[in-house]
Amino acid sequence: MNEVLGFMFLRFAVIGGGILLLVLLLGVVAIVLKKLGR
């Protein structure tokens, strides 16, 4: 049971990290586009 819990937590952490990176990337792109004036 403990191994399954750890695997679920690891998968959740990976998914959460991926979403966080995606949001950060979109934010950087938006800032760059604003600076370019498009």
Residue pairs with C-beta under 8 A, 6 or more apart in sequence:
none
